[in-house]
Amino acid sequence: MGWIMTTLLGIAGSFLSTYLGQFLKIYEPGETAGFIGAIIGALIILFIISLFRRKTR
């Protein structure tokens, strides 16, 4: 994975963790996820991608 895809993965992880945290009432509305939250969101996205790649091979 190149640096562009890694950057996009980090941004997507930040969005995922922000909205998931607001849904679970961890974050208040308007509050964003921090660095650790973005990493956890990126790991969730990577896990979901790996599930789809396993089924197609």
N, CA, C and O atoms as a Tripos MOL2 file, in Angstrom:
@<TRIPOS>MOLECULE
protein
  228   227    57     0     0
PROTEIN
NO_CHARGES

@<TRIPOS>ATOM
      1 N           0.8620   -1.1640    0.0000 N.3       1 MET1
      2 CA          0.0000    0.0000    0.0000 C.3       1 MET1
      3 C           0.9080    1.2260    0.0000 C.2       1 MET1
      4 O           1.8290    1.3260    0.8110 O.2       1 MET1
      5 N           0.6470    2.1390   -0.8970 N.am      2 GLY2
      6 CA          1.4570    3.3380   -1.0170 C.3       2 GLY2
      7 C           1.0720    4.4070   -0.0040 C.2       2 GLY2
      8 O           0.1620    4.2220    0.8050 O.2       2 GLY2
      9 N           1.7730    5.5110   -0.0640 N.am      3 TRP3
     10 CA          1.5340    6.5700    0.9230 C.3       3 TRP3
     11 C           0.1980    7.2730    0.6810 C.2       3 TRP3
     12 O          -0.4080    7.7750    1.6270 O.2       3 TRP3
     13 N          -0.2730    7.3180   -0.5690 N.am      4 ILE4
     14 CA         -1.5690    7.9520   -0.8340 C.3       4 ILE4
     15 C          -2.6910    7.1080   -0.2370 C.2       4 ILE4
     16 O          -3.5930    7.6410    0.4090 O.2       4 ILE4
     17 N          -2.6400    5.7980   -0.4500 N.am      5 MET5
     18 CA         -3.6710    4.9160    0.1100 C.3       5 MET5
     19 C          -3.6160    4.8960    1.6340 C.2       5 MET5
     20 O          -4.6530    4.8050    2.2910 O.2       5 MET5
     21 N          -2.4210    4.9780    2.1960 N.am      6 THR6
     22 CA         -2.2820    5.0240    3.6460 C.3       6 THR6
     23 C          -2.8960    6.2980    4.2120 C.2       6 THR6
     24 O          -3.5450    6.2690    5.2580 O.2       6 THR6
     25 N          -2.6900    7.4100    3.5210 N.am      7 THR7
     26 CA         -3.2870    8.6710    3.9480 C.3       7 THR7
     27 C          -4.8080    8.6060    3.8780 C.2       7 THR7
     28 O          -5.4980    9.0400    4.8000 O.2       7 THR7
     29 N          -5.3230    8.0630    2.7830 N.am      8 LEU8
     30 CA         -6.7770    7.9290    2.6360 C.3       8 LEU8
     31 C          -7.3660    6.9760    3.6720 C.2       8 LEU8
     32 O          -8.4760    7.1940    4.1560 O.2       8 LEU8
     33 N          -6.6300    5.9270    4.0110 N.am      9 LEU9
     34 CA         -7.0760    5.0020    5.0470 C.3       9 LEU9
     35 C          -7.1440    5.6970    6.4020 C.2       9 LEU9
     36 O          -8.0790    5.4650    7.1690 O.2       9 LEU9
     37 N          -6.1760    6.5380    6.7030 N.am     10 GLY10
     38 CA         -6.1950    7.2820    7.9690 C.3      10 GLY10
     39 C          -7.3440    8.2640    8.0430 C.2      10 GLY10
     40 O          -7.9690    8.4100    9.0940 O.2      10 GLY10
     41 N          -7.6310    8.9350    6.9460 N.am     11 ILE11
     42 CA         -8.7530    9.8770    6.9150 C.3      11 ILE11
     43 C         -10.0740    9.1320    7.0740 C.2      11 ILE11
     44 O         -10.9430    9.5530    7.8380 O.2      11 ILE11
     45 N         -10.2220    8.0250    6.3510 N.am     12 ALA12
     46 CA        -11.4450    7.2330    6.4620 C.3      12 ALA12
     47 C         -11.6000    6.6560    7.8670 C.2      12 ALA12
     48 O         -12.7120    6.5890    8.3910 O.2      12 ALA12
     49 N         -10.4940    6.2380    8.4770 N.am     13 GLY13
     50 CA        -10.5420    5.7340    9.8470 C.3      13 GLY13
     51 C         -10.9570    6.7990   10.8380 C.2      13 GLY13
     52 O         -11.6620    6.5120   11.8050 O.2      13 GLY13
     53 N         -10.5260    8.0230   10.6050 N.am     14 SER14
     54 CA        -10.9200    9.1210   11.4780 C.3      14 SER14
     55 C         -12.4130    9.4030   11.3670 C.2      14 SER14
     56 O         -13.0950    9.6040   12.3720 O.2      14 SER14
     57 N         -12.9130    9.4160   10.1270 N.am     15 PHE15
     58 CA        -14.3560    9.6230    9.9420 C.3      15 PHE15
     59 C         -15.1620    8.4900   10.5710 C.2      15 PHE15
     60 O         -16.1670    8.7330   11.2380 O.2      15 PHE15
     61 N         -14.7190    7.2550   10.3580 N.am     16 LEU16
     62 CA        -15.4350    6.1140   10.9220 C.3      16 LEU16
     63 C         -15.4710    6.1720   12.4450 C.2      16 LEU16
     64 O         -16.5230    5.9730   13.0530 O.2      16 LEU16
     65 N         -14.3350    6.4420   13.0530 N.am     17 SER17
     66 CA        -14.3030    6.4620   14.5170 C.3      17 SER17
     67 C         -15.0810    7.6440   15.0840 C.2      17 SER17
     68 O         -15.6670    7.5390   16.1610 O.2      17 SER17
     69 N         -15.0910    8.7670   14.3710 N.am     18 THR18
     70 CA        -15.8760    9.9160   14.8390 C.3      18 THR18
     71 C         -17.3630    9.5910   14.8370 C.2      18 THR18
     72 O         -18.0470    9.8070   15.8370 O.2      18 THR18
     73 N         -17.8670    9.0710   13.7180 N.am     19 TYR19
     74 CA        -19.2930    8.7880   13.6260 C.3      19 TYR19
     75 C         -19.7020    7.5960   14.4820 C.2      19 TYR19
     76 O         -20.7920    7.5920   15.0540 O.2      19 TYR19
     77 N         -18.8440    6.5870   14.5740 N.am     20 LEU20
     78 CA        -19.1390    5.4510   15.4380 C.3      20 LEU20
     79 C         -19.1080    5.8700   16.9100 C.2      20 LEU20
     80 O         -19.9400    5.4280   17.7020 O.2      20 LEU20
     81 N         -18.1600    6.7100   17.2660 N.am     21 GLY21
     82 CA        -18.0890    7.2010   18.6440 C.3      21 GLY21
     83 C         -19.2720    8.0720   19.0150 C.2      21 GLY21
     84 O         -19.7420    8.0200   20.1510 O.2      21 GLY21
     85 N         -19.7640    8.8710   18.0780 N.am     22 GLN22
     86 CA        -20.9580    9.6730   18.3460 C.3      22 GLN22
     87 C         -22.1980    8.7910   18.4410 C.2      22 GLN22
     88 O         -23.0950    9.0620   19.2400 O.2      22 GLN22
     89 N         -22.2530    7.7360   17.6270 N.am     23 PHE23
     90 CA        -23.3760    6.8090   17.6790 C.3      23 PHE23
     91 C         -23.4100    6.0590   19.0090 C.2      23 PHE23
     92 O         -24.4820    5.8250   19.5660 O.2      23 PHE23
     93 N         -22.2320    5.6840   19.5150 N.am     24 LEU24
     94 CA        -22.1370    4.9520   20.7750 C.3      24 LEU24
     95 C         -22.0900    5.8650   21.9950 C.2      24 LEU24
     96 O         -21.9070    5.3970   23.1190 O.2      24 LEU24
     97 N         -22.2530    7.1610   21.7740 N.am     25 LYS25
     98 CA        -22.2670    8.1750   22.8390 C.3      25 LYS25
     99 C         -20.9240    8.2900   23.5620 C.2      25 LYS25
    100 O         -20.8720    8.6650   24.7340 O.2      25 LYS25
    101 N         -19.8260    7.9590   22.8470 N.am     26 ILE26
    102 CA        -18.4910    8.1530   23.4030 C.3      26 ILE26
    103 C         -18.0690    9.6060   23.2110 C.2      26 ILE26
    104 O         -17.4540   10.2090   24.0900 O.2      26 ILE26
    105 N         -18.4140   10.1600   22.0400 N.am     27 TYR27
    106 CA        -18.1060   11.5480   21.7190 C.3      27 TYR27
    107 C         -19.3980   12.3510   21.6720 C.2      27 TYR27
    108 O         -20.4480   11.8380   21.2850 O.2      27 TYR27
    109 N         -19.3110   13.6000   22.0650 N.am     28 GLU28
    110 CA        -20.4330   14.5180   21.9510 C.3      28 GLU28
    111 C         -20.6070   14.9420   20.4980 C.2      28 GLU28
    112 O         -19.6460   14.8780   19.7310 O.2      28 GLU28
    113 N         -21.7970   15.3730   20.0960 N.am     29 PRO29
    114 CA        -21.9680   15.8790   18.7200 C.3      29 PRO29
    115 C         -21.0270   17.0590   18.4590 C.2      29 PRO29
    116 O         -20.9430   17.9880   19.2620 O.2      29 PRO29
    117 N         -20.3350   17.0060   17.3460 N.am     30 GLY30
    118 CA        -19.3710   18.0370   17.0030 C.3      30 GLY30
    119 C         -17.9630   17.7430   17.4700 C.2      30 GLY30
    120 O         -17.0220   18.4060   17.0340 O.2      30 GLY30
    121 N         -17.7950   16.7660   18.3460 N.am     31 GLU31
    122 CA        -16.4690   16.3930   18.8330 C.3      31 GLU31
    123 C         -15.8740   15.3440   17.8870 C.2      31 GLU31
    124 O         -16.5700   14.4230   17.4600 O.2      31 GLU31
    125 N         -14.5990   15.4860   17.5670 N.am     32 THR32
    126 CA        -13.9640   14.5440   16.6520 C.3      32 THR32
    127 C         -13.1140   13.5360   17.4190 C.2      32 THR32
    128 O         -12.7650   13.7400   18.5820 O.2      32 THR32
    129 N         -12.7960   12.4490   16.7350 N.am     33 ALA33
    130 CA        -11.9560   11.4160   17.3310 C.3      33 ALA33
    131 C         -10.5100   11.8870   17.3500 C.2      33 ALA33
    132 O         -10.0950   12.6880   16.5130 O.2      33 ALA33
    133 N          -9.7690   11.3960   18.2870 N.am     34 GLY34
    134 CA         -8.3570   11.7410   18.3850 C.3      34 GLY34
    135 C          -7.4960   10.8010   17.5600 C.2      34 GLY34
    136 O          -7.9950   10.0440   16.7270 O.2      34 GLY34
    137 N          -6.2130   10.8610   17.8010 N.am     35 PHE35
    138 CA         -5.2440   10.0640   17.0480 C.3      35 PHE35
    139 C          -5.4710    8.5660   17.2510 C.2      35 PHE35
    140 O          -5.4760    7.8000   16.2870 O.2      35 PHE35
    141 N          -5.6580    8.1540   18.4960 N.am     36 ILE36
    142 CA         -5.8710    6.7380   18.7950 C.3      36 ILE36
    143 C          -7.1820    6.2590   18.1870 C.2      36 ILE36
    144 O          -7.2550    5.1370   17.6850 O.2      36 ILE36
    145 N          -8.2160    7.0900   18.2260 N.am     37 GLY37
    146 CA         -9.4890    6.7370   17.6140 C.3      37 GLY37
    147 C          -9.3770    6.5510   16.1170 C.2      37 GLY37
    148 O         -10.0000    5.6520   15.5520 O.2      37 GLY37
    149 N          -8.5860    7.3960   15.4650 N.am     38 ALA38
    150 CA         -8.3750    7.2660   14.0240 C.3      38 ALA38
    151 C          -7.6360    5.9740   13.6880 C.2      38 ALA38
    152 O          -7.9300    5.3380   12.6760 O.2      38 ALA38
    153 N          -6.6880    5.5860   14.5230 N.am     39 ILE39
    154 CA         -5.9710    4.3290   14.2990 C.3      39 ILE39
    155 C          -6.9140    3.1430   14.4620 C.2      39 ILE39
    156 O          -6.8770    2.2030   13.6690 O.2      39 ILE39
    157 N          -7.7530    3.1860   15.4830 N.am     40 ILE40
    158 CA         -8.7170    2.1030   15.6890 C.3      40 ILE40
    159 C          -9.7020    2.0370   14.5190 C.2      40 ILE40
    160 O         -10.0440    0.9460   14.0620 O.2      40 ILE40
    161 N         -10.1590    3.1870   14.0320 N.am     41 GLY41
    162 CA        -11.0450    3.2100   12.8690 C.3      41 GLY41
    163 C         -10.3860    2.6430   11.6310 C.2      41 GLY41
    164 O         -11.0270    1.9280   10.8620 O.2      41 GLY41
    165 N          -9.1130    2.9510   11.4240 N.am     42 ALA42
    166 CA         -8.3840    2.4140   10.2800 C.3      42 ALA42
    167 C          -8.2160    0.9000   10.4080 C.2      42 ALA42
    168 O          -8.3040    0.1850    9.4100 O.2      42 ALA42
    169 N          -7.9800    0.4110   11.6100 N.am     43 LEU43
    170 CA         -7.8650   -1.0320   11.8150 C.3      43 LEU43
    171 C          -9.1920   -1.7340   11.5400 C.2      43 LEU43
    172 O          -9.2020   -2.8360   10.9920 O.2      43 LEU43
    173 N         -10.3000   -1.1170   11.9100 N.am     44 ILE44
    174 CA        -11.6180   -1.6900   11.6130 C.3      44 ILE44
    175 C         -11.8210   -1.7790   10.1080 C.2      44 ILE44
    176 O         -12.3110   -2.7910    9.6060 O.2      44 ILE44
    177 N         -11.4460   -0.7230    9.3840 N.am     45 ILE45
    178 CA        -11.5810   -0.7300    7.9240 C.3      45 ILE45
    179 C         -10.7020   -1.8120    7.3090 C.2      45 ILE45
    180 O         -11.1490   -2.5270    6.4120 O.2      45 ILE45
    181 N          -9.4630   -1.9470    7.7730 N.am     46 LEU46
    182 CA         -8.5770   -2.9890    7.2580 C.3      46 LEU46
    183 C          -9.1300   -4.3850    7.5390 C.2      46 LEU46
    184 O          -8.9870   -5.2790    6.7050 O.2      46 LEU46
    185 N          -9.7490   -4.5840    8.6840 N.am     47 PHE47
    186 CA        -10.3570   -5.8710    9.0230 C.3      47 PHE47
    187 C         -11.5150   -6.1860    8.0810 C.2      47 PHE47
    188 O         -11.6460   -7.3160    7.6120 O.2      47 PHE47
    189 N         -12.3530   -5.1880    7.8020 N.am     48 ILE48
    190 CA        -13.4820   -5.3870    6.8910 C.3      48 ILE48
    191 C         -12.9780   -5.6990    5.4820 C.2      48 ILE48
    192 O         -13.5260   -6.5730    4.8110 O.2      48 ILE48
    193 N         -11.9470   -4.9970    5.0310 N.am     49 ILE49
    194 CA        -11.3790   -5.2560    3.7050 C.3      49 ILE49
    195 C         -10.8160   -6.6700    3.6330 C.2      49 ILE49
    196 O         -10.9810   -7.3470    2.6180 O.2      49 ILE49
    197 N         -10.1600   -7.1210    4.6870 N.am     50 SER50
    198 CA         -9.5920   -8.4730    4.6740 C.3      50 SER50
    199 C         -10.6770   -9.5390    4.6320 C.2      50 SER50
    200 O         -10.4660  -10.6030    4.0510 O.2      50 SER50
    201 N         -11.8320   -9.2810    5.2330 N.am     51 LEU51
    202 CA        -12.9300  -10.2370    5.1590 C.3      51 LEU51
    203 C         -13.4300  -10.3830    3.7330 C.2      51 LEU51
    204 O         -13.7090  -11.4980    3.2930 O.2      51 LEU51
    205 N         -13.5520   -9.2780    2.9990 N.am     52 PHE52
    206 CA        -14.0170   -9.3390    1.6210 C.3      52 PHE52
    207 C         -12.9790   -9.9610    0.7000 C.2      52 PHE52
    208 O         -13.3460  -10.6580   -0.2460 O.2      52 PHE52
    209 N         -11.7190   -9.7350    0.9430 N.am     53 ARG53
    210 CA        -10.6750  -10.3060    0.0920 C.3      53 ARG53
    211 C         -10.5530  -11.7990    0.2670 C.2      53 ARG53
    212 O         -10.2350  -12.5130   -0.6840 O.2      53 ARG53
    213 N         -10.8030  -12.2860    1.4750 N.am     54 ARG54
    214 CA        -10.7440  -13.7280    1.7170 C.3      54 ARG54
    215 C         -11.8460  -14.4610    0.9660 C.2      54 ARG54
    216 O         -11.6220  -15.5540    0.4450 O.2      54 ARG54
    217 N         -13.0340  -13.8690    0.9070 N.am     55 LYS55
    218 CA        -14.1730  -14.5240    0.2580 C.3      55 LYS55
    219 C         -14.0260  -14.5550   -1.2580 C.2      55 LYS55
    220 O         -14.5350  -15.4690   -1.9070 O.2      55 LYS55
    221 N         -13.3440  -13.5810   -1.8250 N.am     56 THR56
    222 CA        -13.2340  -13.5250   -3.2770 C.3      56 THR56
    223 C         -12.1090  -14.3940   -3.8160 C.2      56 THR56
    224 O         -12.0960  -14.6830   -5.0130 O.2      56 THR56
    225 N         -11.1940  -14.8100   -3.0160 N.am     57 ARG57
    226 CA        -10.0560  -15.6280   -3.4890 C.3      57 ARG57
    227 C         -10.3220  -17.0790   -3.3530 C.2      57 ARG57
    228 O          -9.4720  -17.8980   -3.7040 O.2      57 ARG57
@<TRIPOS>BOND
     1     1     2 1
     2     2     3 1
     3     3     4 2
     4     3     5 am
     5     5     6 1
     6     6     7 1
     7     7     8 2
     8     7     9 am
     9     9    10 1
    10    10    11 1
    11    11    12 2
    12    11    13 am
    13    13    14 1
    14    14    15 1
    15    15    16 2
    16    15    17 am
    17    17    18 1
    18    18    19 1
    19    19    20 2
    20    19    21 am
    21    21    22 1
    22    22    23 1
    23    23    24 2
    24    23    25 am
    25    25    26 1
    26    26    27 1
    27    27    28 2
    28    27    29 am
    29    29    30 1
    30    30    31 1
    31    31    32 2
    32    31    33 am
    33    33    34 1
    34    34    35 1
    35    35    36 2
    36    35    37 am
    37    37    38 1
    38    38    39 1
    39    39    40 2
    40    39    41 am
    41    41    42 1
    42    42    43 1
    43    43    44 2
    44    43    45 am
    45    45    46 1
    46    46    47 1
    47    47    48 2
    48    47    49 am
    49    49    50 1
    50    50    51 1
    51    51    52 2
    52    51    53 am
    53    53    54 1
    54    54    55 1
    55    55    56 2
    56    55    57 am
    57    57    58 1
    58    58    59 1
    59    59    60 2
    60    59    61 am
    61    61    62 1
    62    62    63 1
    63    63    64 2
    64    63    65 am
    65    65    66 1
    66    66    67 1
    67    67    68 2
    68    67    69 am
    69    69    70 1
    70    70    71 1
    71    71    72 2
    72    71    73 am
    73    73    74 1
    74    74    75 1
    75    75    76 2
    76    75    77 am
    77    77    78 1
    78    78    79 1
    79    79    80 2
    80    79    81 am
    81    81    82 1
    82    82    83 1
    83    83    84 2
    84    83    85 am
    85    85    86 1
    86    86    87 1
    87    87    88 2
    88    87    89 am
    89    89    90 1
    90    90    91 1
    91    91    92 2
    92    91    93 am
    93    93    94 1
    94    94    95 1
    95    95    96 2
    96    95    97 am
    97    97    98 1
    98    98    99 1
    99    99   100 2
   100    99   101 am
   101   101   102 1
   102   102   103 1
   103   103   104 2
   104   103   105 am
   105   105   106 1
   106   106   107 1
   107   107   108 2
   108   107   109 am
   109   109   110 1
   110   110   111 1
   111   111   112 2
   112   111   113 am
   113   113   114 1
   114   114   115 1
   115   115   116 2
   116   115   117 am
   117   117   118 1
   118   118   119 1
   119   119   120 2
   120   119   121 am
   121   121   122 1
   122   122   123 1
   123   123   124 2
   124   123   125 am
   125   125   126 1
   126   126   127 1
   127   127   128 2
   128   127   129 am
   129   129   130 1
   130   130   131 1
   131   131   132 2
   132   131   133 am
   133   133   134 1
   134   134   135 1
   135   135   136 2
   136   135   137 am
   137   137   138 1
   138   138   139 1
   139   139   140 2
   140   139   141 am
   141   141   142 1
   142   142   143 1
   143   143   144 2
   144   143   145 am
   145   145   146 1
   146   146   147 1
   147   147   148 2
   148   147   149 am
   149   149   150 1
   150   150   151 1
   151   151   152 2
   152   151   153 am
   153   153   154 1
   154   154   155 1
   155   155   156 2
   156   155   157 am
   157   157   158 1
   158   158   159 1
   159   159   160 2
   160   159   161 am
   161   161   162 1
   162   162   163 1
   163   163   164 2
   164   163   165 am
   165   165   166 1
   166   166   167 1
   167   167   168 2
   168   167   169 am
   169   169   170 1
   170   170   171 1
   171   171   172 2
   172   171   173 am
   173   173   174 1
   174   174   175 1
   175   175   176 2
   176   175   177 am
   177   177   178 1
   178   178   179 1
   179   179   180 2
   180   179   181 am
   181   181   182 1
   182   182   183 1
   183   183   184 2
   184   183   185 am
   185   185   186 1
   186   186   187 1
   187   187   188 2
   188   187   189 am
   189   189   190 1
   190   190   191 1
   191   191   192 2
   192   191   193 am
   193   193   194 1
   194   194   195 1
   195   195   196 2
   196   195   197 am
   197   197   198 1
   198   198   199 1
   199   199   200 2
   200   199   201 am
   201   201   202 1
   202   202   203 1
   203   203   204 2
   204   203   205 am
   205   205   206 1
   206   206   207 1
   207   207   208 2
   208   207   209 am
   209   209   210 1
   210   210   211 1
   211   211   212 2
   212   211   213 am
   213   213   214 1
   214   214   215 1
   215   215   216 2
   216   215   217 am
   217   217   218 1
   218   218   219 1
   219   219   220 2
   220   219   221 am
   221   221   222 1
   222   222   223 1
   223   223   224 2
   224   223   225 am
   225   225   226 1
   226   226   227 1
   227   227   228 2
@<TRIPOS>SUBSTRUCTURE
     1 MET1         2 RESIDUE 1 A MET
     2 GLY2         6 RESIDUE 1 A GLY
     3 TRP3        10 RESIDUE 1 A TRP
     4 ILE4        14 RESIDUE 1 A ILE
     5 MET5        18 RESIDUE 1 A MET
     6 THR6        22 RESIDUE 1 A THR
     7 THR7        26 RESIDUE 1 A THR
     8 LEU8        30 RESIDUE 1 A LEU
     9 LEU9        34 RESIDUE 1 A LEU
    10 GLY10       38 RESIDUE 1 A GLY
    11 ILE11       42 RESIDUE 1 A ILE
    12 ALA12       46 RESIDUE 1 A ALA
    13 GLY13       50 RESIDUE 1 A GLY
    14 SER14       54 RESIDUE 1 A SER
    15 PHE15       58 RESIDUE 1 A PHE
    16 LEU16       62 RESIDUE 1 A LEU
    17 SER17       66 RESIDUE 1 A SER
    18 THR18       70 RESIDUE 1 A THR
    19 TYR19       74 RESIDUE 1 A TYR
    20 LEU20       78 RESIDUE 1 A LEU
    21 GLY21       82 RESIDUE 1 A GLY
    22 GLN22       86 RESIDUE 1 A GLN
    23 PHE23       90 RESIDUE 1 A PHE
    24 LEU24       94 RESIDUE 1 A LEU
    25 LYS25       98 RESIDUE 1 A LYS
    26 ILE26      102 RESIDUE 1 A ILE
    27 TYR27      106 RESIDUE 1 A TYR
    28 GLU28      110 RESIDUE 1 A GLU
    29 PRO29      114 RESIDUE 1 A PRO
    30 GLY30      118 RESIDUE 1 A GLY
    31 GLU31      122 RESIDUE 1 A GLU
    32 THR32      126 RESIDUE 1 A THR
    33 ALA33      130 RESIDUE 1 A ALA
    34 GLY34      134 RESIDUE 1 A GLY
    35 PHE35      138 RESIDUE 1 A PHE
    36 ILE36      142 RESIDUE 1 A ILE
    37 GLY37      146 RESIDUE 1 A GLY
    38 ALA38      150 RESIDUE 1 A ALA
    39 ILE39      154 RESIDUE 1 A ILE
    40 ILE40      158 RESIDUE 1 A ILE
    41 GLY41      162 RESIDUE 1 A GLY
    42 ALA42      166 RESIDUE 1 A ALA
    43 LEU43      170 RESIDUE 1 A LEU
    44 ILE44      174 RESIDUE 1 A ILE
    45 ILE45      178 RESIDUE 1 A ILE
    46 LEU46      182 RESIDUE 1 A LEU
    47 PHE47      186 RESIDUE 1 A PHE
    48 ILE48      190 RESIDUE 1 A ILE
    49 ILE49      194 RESIDUE 1 A ILE
    50 SER50      198 RESIDUE 1 A SER
    51 LEU51      202 RESIDUE 1 A LEU
    52 PHE52      206 RESIDUE 1 A PHE
    53 ARG53      210 RESIDUE 1 A ARG
    54 ARG54      214 RESIDUE 1 A ARG
    55 LYS55      218 RESIDUE 1 A LYS
    56 THR56      222 RESIDUE 1 A THR
    57 ARG57      226 RESIDUE 1 A ARG
